[in-house]
């Protein structure tokens, strides 16, 4: 393979040409974040949630070294069912393309590819961030540094509660990543509604988020991302006591088994799934479907702002 240009699915390419709203979606949640066979079913539901809210879904991934924006169903199925799908951050994309692998894009890689394609809104479950004990391990997700230089709005349920939430917020402030709560002044904790930290800014509608994006573009002063933190309603979160017990046990197992780096998040999410007897999976699915819906409505509002 010698043509390494980013490829676009037909529907996505047409939508971008016509200025229609498009929402980027990651493929890591399909290949590494959800168990089989739920992963493929949920991936299709996520895309449908975007369509139902009036936008075009663009799931991003790599198939045989081809970096694709807008995977078709055959490609999506391949990434959901194949063994050995690589987990690709931004730094991995060129090597993975040159070696012709199948790969799923992380938040960092998806953000970078989406922005390069002219997509301004991205829906995911939860961001990566600063890991616990990072003072010793220096373990920090590339999501943060990528968002510091990538002009995209990321709709998420905060950062995963398995991380150091406070340190992650501090790093985002230092890196210049904007954070707004959607109808909240508290930063969500992924599985739980309240991650324990206040936010400086809140927005109340997709139109307000679109206005923020328009103001940023008009100012021309900042290329960093905007995190739109969309918490689950309290009655949809994982039971808080169950969450805290499961997290403590999972962290102890990490230390016991010597799990580090990229393996930490899928390990802990798998532990949550088994220890909560599937309750965390149900919450995870609710999170991403809600975020896909909100991201689509933001994309629609942003497209209307552009037209205006």
ABEGO torsion letter per residue (X at the ends): XABABBBBBAAAAAAAAAGBBBBBBBAAAAAAABBOAAAAAAAAAAAAAAAAAGBBBBBBBBBGGBBBBGBBAAAAAAAAABBGBBBBBAAAAAAAAAAGBBBBBBAAAAAAAAAAAGBABBBBABBBBBBBGAAAAGBBBAAAAAAAABBBBBBBAEBBAABBAAAAAAAAAAAGBBBBBBGBABBBAGABABAGBBBABBBABAAAAAAAAAAAAAAGABABBBBBBBBBBAAABBBAAAAAAAAAAAAAAAAAAGBBEAAAAAAAAAAAAAAAGGAAAAAAAAAAAAAAAAAAAAAAAAAAAAAX
